[in-house]
Amino acid sequence: MSFKRLSRRSFIQSAAAGSLALATGELRIGRAEENQEAVAVENQQPGTTEWLLDKTQVDSDTRYRCPWIEGYCSHTSIRAGEKLRFFVSTNPAATFMLDIYRMGYYQGQGGRLMKRLGPLESATMEDPEIGVDRLRSCRWLPAAEITIPGEWLSGVYVGKLTSQHEGWQSYLIFIVRDDRQANLLFQCSDHTWQAYNRWPSQFSLYDDGDNQWYWGPKSRVSFNRPYGKYCQILDQPLSTGSGEFFLWEFPFVHWLEANDYDVSYISNQDTHHDPIGLRRTRGFLSVGHDEYWTLEMFRHVQHAVASGVNVGFFSGNAVCGRIEYEAENRSFRRVGVFGPPAGTREFAAMAELPHQRPYANELIGAHSTGPVTGGADWICTNPTHWIYDNTGMQQGDTIPGLIGWEWHGDPAPIDGLQVVATGPTQDRPGQPNDGQYTATVYPGPGDNFVFNAGTCWWADSLSEPPGYVRPQVYTTPEGPNRLAQKITHNILRRMIGA
């Protein structure tokens, strides 16, 4: 593959060319002086571990769903003052309780009870018909509705559903967003949560009726359905109803709020629909497994970088599958790949999809490349770079097991881009798989930058909140690490000008 080196001027021109859909208006990029203590104040409230599921399981016939009690929300993200509906099915029909928690630090407890609803009535709702492109979009009757209170701080919220018939439990999940200036903007990767959601059985974006790991354009998924238990990598009961949040993102949230960072939360959907809102922050964060983006999302974040926003891709396999969103069914399907033809060296069905510019590495700095999966140690290769300030790391020093299970390589020829960590990947210790990950930093057109960690597992190095399950595949990350925490502080503090 070859293409022109991307200068700062061409970066700005590329962002502008792809920003025809941007709304007019300006938001000043600056520090959130008025409300920057909001997260610290919130986390002084009493915490609890009652948000954890005590009794949950999945139906062995479907392998993923909890039919005894399950549900979904009317919104992926919602503002204060707006109405949120909860759609719940119980089998057999039963009364249930709905306890809503905000997730954060809260003296290490991880959550705070915000509201208790119930007992509420529910019935056994019908499974939706199989639609075009194997779409399963529920049309259940709402079991409850609330207006989001004005005092609820932006954050990730889970609703713990408890059936009063035998006490079975599962989650709902939604994001409360705001429009205030915030130092950091944490984007949840809920497009990817939904892509891997196999509810009720083998109906993810990866199922075409024949192949359970299909990677083409012939499947569609909807947010109008519960999240089934997560389907790969590890056994995490807390994923029942909550997508991938507790697997790859919650440790980052827990650590951010423990350290009193001023942070606001959004969904992938907000990045798609609200380009101006991205410019209310000093630092935009992509965390965990952030695989599925629309072209609009790509252009909106690219434009934010061109406007001076810092970006941290603390994620792996990010911006890989290009999707097209349909508002009517709150659904999406694959329509392309943000990478060059044959760039991943596997997933044969990818050949059915167009591989067109823009490529993900033109935004991230690097991107998914063959063989996509694997693990490695984080190897310092640029110890004089500012991300390593006050870590004491020297050339070749490592953070064991931090790279995995999907990673970024193939760095783009962007002016000023520096590789800060790189090394070979492996299928297991002692078995290289011919991959090469690269973590990168490149300067934006202003006094800003884009960081790429090149791993889904960065959050593992920051904290280990209640209920967290550590992944063990290809390699095993070793949990909270002083060096990774310091690197993260260096990146975030430079973002916010601290």
C-alpha positions in Angstrom: 0.0 0.0 0.0 1.2 3.5 -0.7 -0.3 6.9 -0.5 0.8 10.5 0.1 2.2 11.6 3.4 -0.5 13.5 5.3 0.6 17.0 6.2 -1.2 19.2 8.7 -2.7 21.3 5.9 -4.0 18.2 4.1 -5.4 16.9 7.4 -7.5 20.1 7.9 -8.6 20.1 4.2 -9.6 16.4 4.5 -11.6 17.1 7.6 -13.3 20.1 6.1 -14.2 18.1 2.9 -15.9 15.4 4.9 -17.8 17.9 7.1 -20.6 18.9 4.8 -23.1 17.4 7.3 -21.9 19.5 10.2 -24.4 21.9 11.8 -23.4 25.5 11.9 -22.3 27.1 15.1 -19.3 27.3 17.3 -18.4 26.1 20.8 -15.4 27.4 22.5 -12.8 24.7 23.4 -11.7 25.4 26.9 -11.5 24.1 30.4 -14.7 23.4 32.2 -14.1 25.8 35.1 -17.7 26.1 36.3 -18.5 22.4 36.7 -15.1 20.7 36.8 -15.7 19.6 40.4 -19.0 17.8 39.6 -17.5 14.3 39.3 -15.6 14.7 42.5 -18.7 15.9 44.4 -20.8 13.1 42.9 -18.3 10.5 44.0 -18.6 11.7 47.6 -22.1 10.4 47.7 -22.7 7.0 49.4 -21.6 4.1 47.2 -22.8 0.5 47.2 -22.1 -2.9 45.5 -25.8 -3.7 45.4 -25.6 -3.0 41.7 -23.9 -6.4 41.2 -26.1 -9.2 39.9 -26.7 -11.9 42.5 -28.6 -14.4 40.6 -28.4 -14.6 36.8 -28.0 -17.3 34.2 -28.7 -17.9 30.5 -31.0 -20.3 28.8 -28.9 -23.3 27.6 -30.9 -23.6 24.4 -30.2 -20.0 23.3 -26.8 -19.8 25.1 -27.0 -16.0 25.5 -30.4 -14.8 26.8 -31.9 -14.6 30.3 -35.6 -15.2 29.4 -36.8 -15.1 33.0 -36.2 -11.4 33.0 -34.7 -9.2 30.3 -35.3 -5.7 28.8 -34.0 -2.7 26.9 -34.3 1.0 26.9 -35.9 3.5 24.5 -32.7 5.5 24.2 -29.0 4.7 24.0 -28.3 8.1 25.6 -30.6 10.7 27.0 -30.6 14.2 28.5 -32.0 15.4 31.8 -35.7 16.3 31.3 -36.3 13.7 28.6 -38.5 10.6 29.1 -36.9 7.2 29.1 -39.0 4.1 28.7 -38.1 0.6 29.9 -39.3 -2.5 28.0 -39.2 -5.6 30.1 -40.3 -9.2 29.5 -40.6 -11.9 32.3 -41.2 -15.6 31.7 -43.3 -16.6 33.5 -45.2 -13.3 33.9 -44.1 -11.7 37.2 -43.8 -8.5 39.1 -40.3 -7.1 39.2 -38.1 -4.4 40.7 -36.0 -2.0 38.7 -33.1 -0.4 40.6 -31.1 2.3 38.7 -27.5 2.9 39.5 -24.9 5.4 38.2 -21.5 3.7 37.7 -18.4 5.4 38.9 -15.9 5.2 41.8 -18.0 5.9 45.0 -15.4 5.0 47.6 -14.4 1.9 45.5 -17.9 0.5 45.6 -18.4 1.2 41.9 -22.0 2.4 41.9 -24.6 4.6 43.5 -28.4 3.9 43.8 -30.2 6.7 42.0 -33.8 5.4 41.9 -35.9 2.3 42.8 -39.0 1.5 40.8 -41.5 -1.2 41.7 -43.0 -3.6 42.2 -43.9 -3.3 38.5 -46.0 -5.6 36.3 -44.6 -7.4 33.3 -45.7 -10.2 30.9 -44.0 -12.5 28.6 -43.3 -10.5 25.4 -43.2 -12.1 22.0 -39.9 -12.5 20.2 -39.8 -10.3 17.1 -40.1 -11.8 13.7 -37.0 -12.2 11.6 -36.9 -9.3 9.2 -34.8 -8.3 6.2 -31.1 -9.0 6.8 -32.1 -11.1 9.8 -33.1 -8.1 11.8 -34.7 -8.7 15.2 -36.4 -5.5 16.4 -38.7 -5.8 19.4 -42.0 -4.0 19.7 -42.6 -4.6 23.3 -45.0 -2.6 25.5 -43.3 -0.3 28.0 -43.2 -1.6 31.6 -42.1 1.7 33.2 -41.1 5.3 32.3 -39.2 8.0 34.0 -38.2 11.6 33.3 -34.4 11.9 33.8 -33.9 14.2 36.8 -31.9 17.4 36.3 -29.6 16.5 39.2 -28.5 13.2 37.6 -24.8 13.7 36.5 -23.8 12.5 33.0 -22.6 9.0 33.3 -23.2 5.3 32.5 -26.3 4.0 34.2 -27.5 0.4 34.6 -31.0 -0.7 35.6 -30.9 -3.9 37.7 -34.0 -6.0 36.9 -35.0 -8.5 39.6 -38.0 -10.8 39.0 -40.0 -11.5 42.1 -40.5 -15.0 40.7 -37.4 -16.9 41.9 -35.3 -13.7 42.0 -33.7 -13.9 38.5 -31.8 -10.8 37.5 -30.3 -9.0 34.5 -29.5 -5.4 33.4 -30.6 -2.6 31.3 -28.1 0.1 30.3 -28.2 3.7 29.1 -26.1 6.8 29.1 -27.1 10.2 30.6 -25.5 12.9 28.6 -25.3 16.6 28.9 -24.2 19.6 26.8 -21.8 21.3 29.2 -18.2 22.0 28.6 -16.2 19.2 30.1 -12.4 18.5 30.2 -12.9 15.0 28.9 -15.6 13.3 26.9 -15.8 9.5 27.3 -17.4 7.8 24.3 -19.0 4.4 25.1 -18.5 1.9 22.3 -22.2 0.8 22.2 -22.3 0.2 18.4 -19.8 -2.5 19.0 -21.7 -3.8 22.1 -24.7 -4.2 19.8 -22.8 -5.7 16.9 -21.8 -8.6 19.1 -25.2 -9.0 20.7 -26.5 -12.4 19.7 -29.9 -12.1 21.4 -32.1 -14.1 21.2 -29.8 -16.7 19.7 -27.2 -16.2 16.9 -28.6 -12.9 15.7 -25.5 -10.6 15.9 -23.9 -8.7 13.1 -21.7 -11.8 12.8 -24.5 -14.3 12.0 -25.8 -14.8 8.5 -27.7 -18.0 9.2 -24.9 -20.2 8.2 -21.7 -18.7 9.7 -21.5 -17.6 13.3 -18.4 -15.4 12.5 -19.6 -13.8 9.3 -18.1 -10.5 8.2 -20.2 -9.2 5.4 -23.1 -6.9 4.6 -26.1 -9.3 4.9 -26.9 -8.9 8.6 -28.5 -6.0 10.5 -28.9 -5.5 14.3 -31.2 -3.2 16.3 -31.0 -1.4 19.7 -34.7 -2.4 20.1 -33.8 -5.6 22.0 -32.1 -6.8 25.2 -28.4 -7.4 25.3 -27.6 -11.1 25.6 -24.6 -12.3 27.5 -21.3 -11.4 25.8 -20.3 -14.2 23.4 -16.5 -14.4 23.3 -13.1 -14.0 25.1 -14.3 -14.5 28.6 -17.3 -15.6 30.8 -18.7 -12.4 32.3 -22.1 -12.8 33.9 -22.4 -9.0 34.3 -22.6 -8.6 30.5 -26.1 -10.0 30.6 -28.1 -6.9 29.6 -25.1 -4.5 29.6 -23.3 -5.1 26.4 -19.5 -4.9 26.7 -19.4 -2.1 29.2 -18.3 -4.1 32.2 -15.6 -6.0 30.2 -13.5 -3.3 28.7 -14.7 0.2 29.7 -15.8 0.2 33.4 -12.2 -0.1 34.8 -11.4 3.2 32.9 -14.5 4.9 34.2 -13.8 3.7 37.7 -10.2 5.1 37.6 -11.2 8.4 35.9 -13.7 9.1 38.6 -11.4 7.9 41.4 -9.0 10.5 40.2 -11.6 13.3 40.0 -11.2 14.0 36.3 -13.9 16.2 34.9 -15.6 13.9 32.5 -18.9 13.8 30.5 -20.2 10.7 28.8 -21.7 10.0 25.4 -22.7 7.2 23.1 -21.4 6.3 19.7 -24.8 7.6 18.6 -24.0 11.0 20.0 -20.7 11.1 18.0 -22.8 10.2 14.9 -25.6 12.8 15.5 -23.9 15.7 17.3 -20.7 16.9 15.7 -20.8 20.3 17.4 -21.0 18.6 20.8 -17.6 17.0 20.3 -16.0 20.5 20.5 -17.2 21.1 24.0 -14.2 19.2 25.4 -10.4 19.3 25.5 -10.1 15.5 25.2 -12.2 12.9 23.4 -11.7 9.3 24.6 -12.4 6.1 22.7 -12.1 3.2 25.1 -12.0 -0.6 24.9 -13.5 -2.3 21.8 -14.7 0.5 19.5 -14.9 -1.4 16.2 -18.0 0.0 14.5 -18.2 3.5 13.2 -20.3 5.4 10.6 -18.6 7.6 8.1 -20.3 10.5 9.8 -18.6 9.6 13.1 -15.2 9.5 11.3 -15.7 12.9 9.8 -17.0 14.4 12.9 -14.0 13.3 15.0 -11.6 14.3 12.3 -13.2 17.7 12.2 -12.9 18.0 16.0 -9.2 17.2 15.7 -8.9 19.9 13.1 -10.7 22.3 15.5 -8.1 21.6 18.2 -9.6 18.8 20.2 -7.2 16.2 21.6 -8.2 12.5 21.1 -7.1 9.4 22.9 -7.8 6.0 21.3 -7.4 3.8 24.5 -8.9 1.1 22.3 -8.2 -1.7 19.9 -9.8 -2.7 16.6 -11.2 0.8 16.6 -12.9 2.3 13.5 -12.6 -1.0 11.6 -16.1 -1.8 10.3 -18.0 1.0 8.5 -21.7 0.8 9.3 -24.8 2.6 8.0 -27.4 3.6 10.6 -31.2 3.5 10.1 -33.2 5.6 12.6 -36.6 3.8 12.0 -35.5 0.5 13.6 -32.5 2.0 15.6 -30.5 -0.5 13.5 -27.3 -0.7 11.4 -25.5 -3.0 9.1 -21.9 -3.2 7.6 -21.3 -1.3 4.4 -17.5 -1.1 4.2 -14.1 -1.4 5.9 -12.1 1.6 7.1 -8.9 0.0 5.7 -7.1 -1.1 2.6 -8.0 -4.2 0.6 -6.7 -7.3 2.2 -5.3 -5.2 5.1 -6.5 -7.6 7.7 -5.2 -10.8 6.0 -8.2 -12.8 7.1 -12.1 -12.7 7.4 -12.8 -13.8 3.8 -16.3 -12.2 3.8 -14.6 -8.8 4.1 -14.1 -9.1 0.3 -17.8 -8.5 -0.2 -17.4 -5.0 1.3 -15.8 -1.9 -0.2 -12.4 -0.9 1.2 -12.2 2.8 0.6 -10.5 5.9 2.0 -10.7 7.2 4.5 -8.6 4.6 6.3 -8.7 4.3 10.1 -5.0 5.0 10.5 -5.5 8.4 8.9 -7.5 9.3 12.0 -6.1 7.0 14.8 -2.5 6.9 13.7 -2.6 3.1 13.2 -5.4 0.6 12.6 -6.5 -3.0 12.6 -4.2 -5.1 10.4 -3.4 -8.8 10.0 -3.8 -11.0 11.8 -6.1 -8.7 13.8 -6.0 -10.8 17.0 -3.2 -11.6 19.4 -1.4 -10.4 22.4 1.9 -8.9 23.5 3.8 -6.9 26.1 3.7 -3.1 25.8 7.4 -2.4 24.8 8.7 1.1 25.3 10.5 2.2 22.1 10.7 6.0 22.5 11.6 6.7 26.2 12.2 10.4 25.6 8.6 11.0 24.5 6.5 13.0 26.9 4.1 10.2 27.5 6.9 8.5 29.5 7.7 11.6 31.7 8.4 10.5 35.3 7.9 6.9 34.6 11.5 5.9 34.6 10.9 3.6 31.6 13.9 3.0 29.3 14.2 1.6 25.8 12.9 -2.0 25.8 11.1 -1.8 29.2 7.8 -3.5 29.2 4.3 -3.6 30.7 3.5 -7.3 30.6 0.4 -8.5 28.7 -1.1 -5.1 28.0 -1.6 -5.6 24.3 -4.6 -7.7 23.2 -6.9 -9.2 22.2 -7.2 -6.9 19.1 -4.6 -4.3 18.3 -3.5 -1.6 15.8 -0.6 -1.6 13.4 0.4 -0.2 10.0 1.0 3.4 11.2 0.0 6.1 8.8 2.5 8.5 7.2 1.3 11.5 9.1 3.7 14.4 9.6 5.1 14.3 13.1 3.7 10.9 14.0 5.9 9.0 16.5 5.8 5.4 17.4 5.9 5.2 21.2 5.6 1.4 21.6 5.8 -1.5 19.2 6.5 -5.2 19.1 5.5 -8.6 17.7 2.2 -10.2 18.6 1.6 -13.8 19.5 -1.2 -16.4 19.6 0.2 -17.6 22.9 3.5 -17.3 24.7 6.3 -18.6 22.5 4.0 -18.7 19.4 4.4 -15.6 17.3 1.6 -14.9 14.8 3.5 -12.5 12.4 1.7 -9.4 13.7 3.2 -6.1 14.7 1.4 -3.7 17.0 2.2 0.0 17.1 1.1 2.6 19.6 1.4 6.1 18.2 1.1 9.9 18.9 0.8 12.5 16.2 0.3 16.3 16.5 -3.0 17.9 15.4 -3.1 21.1 13.4 -3.2 23.2 16.6 -1.7 22.6 19.9 -3.4 19.3 20.2 -2.5 15.6 19.5 -4.0 12.1 18.9 -2.8 9.2 21.0 -3.3 5.6 20.0 -2.7 2.9 22.6 -3.4 0.1 20.1 -5.1 -2.3 22.5 -8.5 -3.3 23.8 -7.1 -3.9 27.2 -5.7 -0.6 28.3 -8.4 -0.1 31.0 -7.2 -3.3 32.7 -4.0 -1.5 33.7 -5.9 1.3 35.5 -8.2 -0.3 38.0 -10.0 -3.5 39.1 -13.5 -2.5 40.2 -16.0 -4.9 41.9 -17.2 -7.6 39.5 -14.4 -7.2 37.0 -13.2 -10.3 35.2 -9.7 -10.3 33.7 -9.3 -11.6 30.2 -7.0 -14.6 29.5 -6.5 -15.2 25.8 -3.3 -14.8 23.6 -1.7 -13.2 26.7 -2.9 -12.1 30.1 -2.8 -8.5 31.3 -1.7 -8.2 34.9 -4.1 -5.6 36.2 -3.4 -2.1 37.7 0.0 -1.0 36.8 1.8 2.1 38.1 3.6 2.8 34.8 0.4 2.6 32.7 -1.4 4.8 35.2 1.3 7.4 35.0 1.3 7.3 31.2 -2.4 7.8 31.2 -2.1 10.7 33.7 0.5 12.3 31.4 -1.8 12.0 28.4 -5.0 13.2 30.1 -3.3 16.1 31.9 -1.7 17.3 28.6 -5.1 17.1 27.0 -6.8 19.3 29.6 -3.8 21.7 30.1 -3.1 20.7 33.7 
